[in-house]
Amino acid sequence: MKRVPSAISKSLESLQEQIGNVTLVVKNSNYYVYKTASYWDKKTKKVKSSSEYLGRITINGTFVQKSKTYPTALERAKKIIEGLGGQVVMPLTPSDERTEEAQYSVEEITDVDRAILTGLSMNGRARMGAIGKLANISAQKAQRRIKTLGNQLGINYTVEVDLDNLGYIGFVAFIKFLDQYPSIEEIKKAFENEPLVQFCAMLKGEYDVMLYILTENNMRTAMYDRIDKIRMKALTGYNARWFITPVFGVDDFIPIRESFFELLKTERVWERSKERLRPLEGQMLVREYSILKELTLDGSKEFKTIDMEYKLEPGSARYSYHKLREKGVIKRTTISMTKLPVKYTAMIMMERLKIDDAERTRNNLRRNLISYTNYPTNKYCLLLDIIEPDGVALFMPVFENNSLEDNLQELRHEVSGVNFKTLIITSIVLGSFCYRLFDNRYSLVHQELVKTGAIKAEKTVLYEA
């Protein structure tokens, strides 16, 4: 085999360590990965070999797993066994008695599940009685169902933070490498120790890498200076173009990484001293910092546990939580699902070119943004207003093969005066998206539609605080 690029070689070595006997096949400048195995054929009484296609490795070393043909791993295993002449007998068990590790299928989502997931997305600390009322079931049944969904969907609890009220602003950086491509390991090493970098992903399309960066919301030059310092330290051996733009979130967010809080503690937390008897404007109290950090990492954590860990007066954590909600720093306790059967996440960039046409069809876009799907998440997991270029970036979890194309066709039909670009997120290097089922009747987009008279105000639900 001819010599392959180092990034691909490193990725292949990593796969060999994880999976075992894998083979690389090069065809038309593409790199395909197969798993090989030998087995004894009873009929021919000979050793035969088999190979299974696992996926491909991109030129920058990213392993892209093949799309699954069958809906679950169990079905796929059944097909393989039957293909080798075996027989599979499946036991009949009620759906409620599935093992906690069972893969959740999109088709299994019920109205009860949607009500529970919406309730937890709007208030992850709601009482079981309130969740049961939303789903029209008892508190006991709601508790059991939440436990099952938690295991099947990988539900994590966190808090949604209003960056503006915290004193920060988000930036998105898109990186395009001009010749050589760094490996995923190099990219991770370049940014994982940067506390301002909250998210890093590999892209397929016009750009190669996307970063989401936080800086203090102060003078514009100071914000860009901090980003420049990150850029000057990272991936300096590669020729690359960086496209950097400030962004503003619309009802969605990217969870904050733990490393950010160490920086926040150093720069923003006030501690009493002879020189500083009172906190300066913009500084946080220790108890406020503790609740913000701990609930970001685990939104279900008990207030009394935080009091004990930080040696606070009893009741301090609870008081600080509600105080931060009053200040608008914490919007709500919410959830993020980590075990969804998402094939990939796509980014749809909509750059406004003809302002009058874009404004004329703006309400059509708004309706699309808050439209519901049959999936256990919102249609988009992140919506960002982008300043440079002027437009919107939509991040869409794709569950089925044709759903992205169908949605793009719908958007092109409904929205005018914009240029569409589509990119695929092939792997998340740092951070995570927040996959949840937000009640769009509470969204800013919905409020704008009501304000313009495009839709009527709907009766909202009380999500118990």
C-alpha positions in Angstrom: 0.0 0.0 0.0 1.2 3.5 -0.8 2.2 5.8 2.0 -0.8 7.4 3.7 -0.9 10.8 5.4 0.3 10.8 9.1 -3.2 12.0 10.3 -4.8 9.0 8.7 -2.1 6.6 10.0 -2.6 7.9 13.6 -6.4 7.5 13.3 -6.0 3.9 12.0 -3.6 3.0 14.9 -6.1 4.4 17.3 -8.9 2.2 15.8 -6.6 -0.8 15.9 -6.1 -0.3 19.6 -9.8 0.0 20.3 -11.3 -2.6 17.9 -8.5 -5.0 17.0 -7.9 -6.3 13.5 -8.8 -3.5 11.0 -7.7 -2.9 7.5 -7.4 0.3 5.5 -8.5 0.2 1.8 -7.5 3.2 -0.4 -9.8 3.9 -3.4 -10.0 7.0 -5.5 -8.2 9.0 -2.8 -10.7 7.9 -0.1 -9.6 5.8 2.9 -12.1 3.1 4.0 -11.8 1.0 7.2 -12.8 -2.7 7.4 -12.8 -5.1 10.3 -11.5 -8.5 9.4 -12.2 -11.8 11.2 -11.8 -15.5 10.6 -14.3 -18.3 11.4 -14.8 -22.0 10.9 -17.4 -22.9 8.3 -19.0 -26.2 9.3 -20.4 -26.9 5.8 -17.1 -26.6 3.9 -15.0 -27.5 7.0 -12.6 -24.7 6.1 -11.5 -21.5 7.8 -13.1 -18.6 6.1 -12.5 -14.9 6.5 -15.1 -12.1 6.6 -14.8 -8.3 6.5 -17.2 -5.7 7.8 -17.1 -2.1 6.6 -16.8 0.3 9.6 -16.5 3.7 8.0 -13.9 6.0 6.5 -11.1 8.3 7.6 -11.1 11.8 6.3 -7.9 13.6 5.1 -7.6 15.3 8.5 -7.7 12.0 10.4 -11.4 12.1 11.4 -13.1 8.7 11.6 -16.6 8.9 10.2 -18.6 5.8 11.2 -20.9 4.2 8.6 -24.6 4.8 8.9 -26.4 2.0 10.6 -28.6 0.0 8.3 -30.7 -1.4 11.1 -32.5 0.6 13.8 -30.7 -1.0 16.7 -27.6 -3.0 17.5 -29.8 -5.9 18.5 -31.4 -6.1 15.1 -28.0 -5.8 13.3 -26.6 -8.7 15.4 -29.7 -10.7 14.6 -29.1 -10.2 10.8 -25.4 -11.2 11.1 -26.2 -14.4 13.0 -29.0 -15.3 10.6 -26.7 -14.6 7.6 -24.2 -17.2 9.0 -27.0 -19.8 9.3 -27.8 -19.3 12.9 -31.2 -18.8 14.5 -32.2 -16.1 17.0 -35.2 -16.6 19.4 -36.3 -13.3 21.0 -38.0 -13.5 24.4 -41.3 -11.7 24.8 -41.0 -9.0 27.4 -43.1 -5.9 28.1 -41.5 -2.7 26.9 -41.4 -1.3 30.4 -39.2 -4.2 31.5 -36.4 -3.4 29.0 -32.9 -3.3 30.4 -31.7 0.2 31.3 -28.9 0.0 28.7 -31.4 -0.7 25.8 -31.0 1.6 22.9 -33.9 4.1 22.7 -35.6 4.2 19.3 -37.1 7.4 17.9 -40.3 5.5 17.0 -40.8 4.8 20.7 -41.4 8.4 21.7 -44.8 8.8 23.3 -46.9 11.8 24.3 -46.1 11.0 27.9 -42.4 10.9 27.2 -42.6 14.2 25.3 -44.4 15.9 28.2 -41.9 14.6 30.7 -38.9 15.6 28.6 -40.4 19.1 28.0 -41.1 19.5 31.7 -37.5 18.6 32.6 -36.1 20.8 29.8 -38.1 23.8 31.2 -37.4 23.0 34.9 -35.0 20.2 35.7 -35.7 20.7 39.4 -39.4 20.4 39.2 -41.2 18.2 41.7 -42.5 14.8 40.6 -46.1 15.9 41.2 -45.7 18.8 38.8 -44.1 16.5 36.1 -46.8 14.0 36.6 -49.5 16.6 36.1 -47.9 17.8 32.9 -47.8 14.2 31.6 -51.2 13.3 33.1 -49.8 10.5 35.2 -49.1 9.9 38.9 -46.0 11.3 40.6 -44.8 7.7 41.2 -45.2 6.7 37.6 -43.4 9.9 36.5 -40.5 9.2 38.8 -40.1 5.6 37.4 -40.4 6.9 33.8 -37.8 9.6 34.4 -35.4 7.0 35.7 -35.9 4.8 32.6 -35.6 7.8 30.2 -32.6 9.0 32.1 -30.7 5.7 31.4 -31.9 5.2 27.9 -31.3 8.8 26.7 -28.4 9.7 28.9 -30.1 12.6 30.6 -27.7 15.1 32.2 -28.9 18.0 34.3 -27.4 21.4 34.0 -28.3 25.1 34.2 -28.9 27.5 31.3 -26.7 30.6 31.8 -27.5 34.0 30.3 -24.0 35.0 29.2 -24.9 38.7 28.8 -26.0 38.9 32.5 -22.9 37.0 33.5 -20.8 39.7 31.7 -19.6 37.6 28.7 -20.2 37.3 25.0 -19.8 34.4 22.7 -17.7 34.3 19.5 -17.7 31.6 16.8 -14.4 31.0 15.0 -14.3 28.9 11.8 -10.9 27.6 10.7 -9.9 26.6 7.2 -6.6 24.8 6.7 -4.8 25.6 3.5 -2.5 22.7 3.0 -1.7 20.2 5.8 -4.4 19.1 8.3 -3.7 18.6 12.0 -5.0 15.4 13.6 -7.9 15.4 16.1 -5.4 14.8 18.9 -3.5 17.9 17.9 -6.6 20.0 17.7 -7.8 18.8 21.1 -4.4 19.4 22.7 -4.4 23.0 21.2 -7.7 24.0 22.8 -8.5 21.8 25.8 -6.5 23.9 28.2 -8.0 27.1 27.0 -10.8 27.9 29.5 -12.5 30.4 27.2 -13.0 27.7 24.5 -16.3 26.0 25.3 -16.8 24.0 22.2 -14.7 22.6 19.4 -15.9 20.4 16.5 -14.5 19.0 13.2 -16.5 20.1 10.1 -17.1 18.8 6.6 -17.7 21.5 4.1 -16.4 25.0 3.6 -14.6 25.1 7.0 -12.6 22.4 8.8 -13.0 23.4 12.5 -15.6 25.3 14.5 -14.8 26.9 17.9 -17.2 28.6 20.4 -15.3 31.1 22.6 -16.3 33.2 25.5 -14.8 36.6 26.3 -15.7 39.3 28.8 -18.3 41.7 27.4 -16.2 44.8 27.5 -14.3 46.9 24.9 -14.4 45.3 21.5 -10.6 45.5 21.1 -10.0 43.7 24.4 -12.3 40.9 23.4 -10.5 40.3 20.1 -7.1 40.6 21.9 -8.1 37.5 24.0 -9.1 35.6 20.9 -5.8 36.6 19.2 -3.8 35.2 22.2 -5.7 31.9 21.8 -4.9 31.8 18.1 -1.2 32.7 18.5 -0.7 29.7 20.8 -2.8 27.1 18.9 -1.8 25.2 15.7 0.9 27.7 14.8 2.6 25.2 12.5 -0.3 25.1 10.0 -1.4 27.6 7.4 -5.0 28.5 8.1 -7.6 31.2 7.7 -9.7 32.1 10.7 -13.1 33.6 10.4 -14.3 35.1 13.7 -17.7 36.6 14.5 -19.6 37.6 17.6 -22.8 35.7 18.1 -26.0 36.0 20.1 -27.9 32.9 21.2 -31.7 32.6 20.7 -33.3 30.5 23.4 -30.5 27.9 23.1 -27.0 27.6 24.5 -23.8 25.6 24.6 -23.1 24.2 28.1 -20.1 25.8 29.8 -17.0 23.6 30.4 -15.6 23.0 33.9 -12.2 24.6 33.0 -14.0 28.0 32.5 -14.9 28.2 36.2 -11.3 28.2 37.3 -10.8 31.4 35.2 -14.1 32.8 36.6 -12.9 32.2 40.1 -9.6 34.0 39.5 -11.0 37.0 37.6 -14.5 37.5 39.0 -15.0 36.1 42.5 -14.7 38.5 45.4 -13.0 37.5 48.6 -13.1 39.8 51.6 -9.8 41.5 52.5 -8.6 44.7 54.2 -8.2 46.3 50.9 -11.5 45.1 49.5 -14.3 45.2 52.1 -17.0 45.1 49.5 -17.2 43.5 46.0 -16.6 45.6 43.0 -19.2 46.0 40.2 -19.3 42.8 38.2 -17.7 40.6 40.9 -19.4 37.5 42.3 -19.8 36.2 45.8 -18.3 32.8 46.7 -21.7 31.3 47.3 -22.9 32.6 43.9 -19.9 31.1 42.2 -20.3 27.8 44.0 -24.0 27.3 42.9 -23.2 28.4 39.3 -20.3 26.0 39.0 -21.9 23.0 40.7 -25.2 23.2 39.0 -23.6 23.6 35.6 -21.8 20.3 36.2 -24.8 18.6 37.8 -28.1 20.5 37.9 -29.7 17.9 40.1 -27.2 18.4 43.0 -28.8 19.0 46.3 -28.4 22.6 47.7 -27.4 21.3 51.2 -24.6 19.2 49.6 -23.2 22.4 48.0 -23.4 24.2 51.4 -21.4 21.4 53.0 -18.8 21.1 50.2 -18.1 24.9 50.2 -18.5 25.3 54.0 -21.4 27.8 53.5 -24.1 28.7 56.0 -27.1 26.3 55.7 -29.5 27.7 53.1 -26.8 29.7 51.3 -26.8 27.6 48.1 -30.6 27.7 47.8 -30.7 31.5 48.4 -27.9 32.1 45.9 -29.7 30.0 43.2 -32.9 32.0 43.5 -30.8 35.2 43.6 -29.0 34.3 40.4 -32.3 33.6 38.8 -33.6 37.0 39.9 -30.5 38.6 38.3 -31.1 36.6 35.1 -27.7 34.9 35.3 -29.4 31.5 35.6 -32.4 31.2 33.2 -33.4 27.7 34.4 -32.3 24.3 35.3 -32.6 22.1 32.3 -31.4 18.8 30.7 -29.2 17.6 27.9 -29.6 14.1 26.4 -26.4 12.3 25.5 -27.5 8.9 24.1 -29.9 10.0 21.3 -29.8 8.0 18.0 -28.5 11.1 16.2 -26.8 10.3 12.9 -25.0 13.6 12.9 -25.5 17.3 13.5 -25.7 19.7 10.5 -25.0 23.4 10.5 -27.2 25.5 8.1 -25.7 29.0 7.6 -28.2 31.5 6.2 -26.4 34.7 5.0 -28.7 37.7 4.3 -28.0 39.1 0.8 -31.2 40.9 -0.2 -32.4 42.6 3.0 -35.9 43.5 1.9 -36.7 39.9 0.7 -35.1 38.4 3.9 -37.2 40.7 6.1 -40.4 40.1 4.1 -40.0 36.3 4.7 -38.6 36.6 8.3 -41.8 35.3 9.9 -41.6 32.2 7.7 -38.2 31.5 9.1 -39.4 32.1 12.6 -42.2 29.6 12.2 -39.7 27.0 10.9 -37.4 27.6 13.9 -40.1 26.8 16.5 -41.9 24.0 14.6 -42.0 20.7 16.4 -40.9 17.3 15.2 -41.6 13.7 16.1 -38.2 13.4 17.7 -37.4 13.6 21.4 -35.6 17.0 20.8 -36.3 20.4 19.3 -35.9 20.8 15.6 -32.7 22.8 16.2 -30.3 22.3 19.1 -28.7 25.7 18.7 -29.7 29.0 17.0 -27.1 31.7 16.6 -27.5 35.2 15.2 -24.2 35.9 13.3 -22.9 39.4 12.7 -20.2 38.7 10.2 -21.5 37.6 7.8 -25.0 39.0 8.6 -27.3 36.0 9.1 -28.2 33.0 11.2 -26.5 29.7 11.9 -28.9 26.8 12.7 -27.6 23.5 14.2 -29.9 20.6 13.4 -29.7 17.1 14.9 -30.3 14.6 12.0 -32.1 11.4 13.0 -33.1 10.1 9.5 -31.2 10.1 6.2 -33.5 12.5 4.3 -34.5 14.9 7.1 -31.8 17.5 6.4 -32.6 17.6 2.7 -36.3 17.9 3.4 -35.8 20.8 5.8 -33.4 22.6 3.4 -36.0 22.3 0.7 -38.6 23.7 3.0 -36.4 26.6 4.1 -35.5 27.5 0.5 -39.2 27.5 -0.4 -40.2 29.7 2.6 -37.3 32.1 3.0 -36.0 34.5 0.3 -33.0 36.9 0.0 -30.5 34.5 1.7 -27.6 32.3 0.7 -27.6 28.8 2.2 -24.4 26.9 3.2 -24.5 23.5 4.8 -21.7 21.9 6.9 -21.7 18.6 8.7 -20.2 18.2 12.1 -18.1 15.0 11.8 -16.9 14.9 15.4 -17.1 16.9 18.6 -13.6 17.4 20.1 -14.5 19.5 23.1 -17.7 20.4 24.8 -21.2 19.3 23.8 -24.5 20.5 22.3 -27.6 20.7 24.5 -30.2 18.3 23.2 -33.5 19.0 24.9 -37.2 19.5 24.2 -37.8 23.2 25.0 -41.3 24.5 25.1 -41.2 26.9 22.1 -44.2 28.8 23.4 -41.7 30.4 25.9 -39.2 31.2 23.2 -38.1 34.7 22.1 -38.9 33.6 18.5 -42.5 32.8 19.5 -42.8 36.1 21.3 -41.7 37.9 18.1 -44.3 36.1 16.0 -47.0 37.1 18.5 -45.7 40.7 18.6 -45.9 41.0 14.8 -49.4 39.4 14.7 -48.2 36.5 12.7 -49.7 34.0 15.3 -52.0 34.3 18.3 -50.7 34.0 21.8 -51.1 30.5 23.1 -52.1 29.5 26.6 -48.9 28.6 28.4 -48.2 26.0 31.0 -46.9 26.7 34.5 -43.6 25.0 34.9 -43.1 25.0 38.7 -40.0 26.8 39.8 
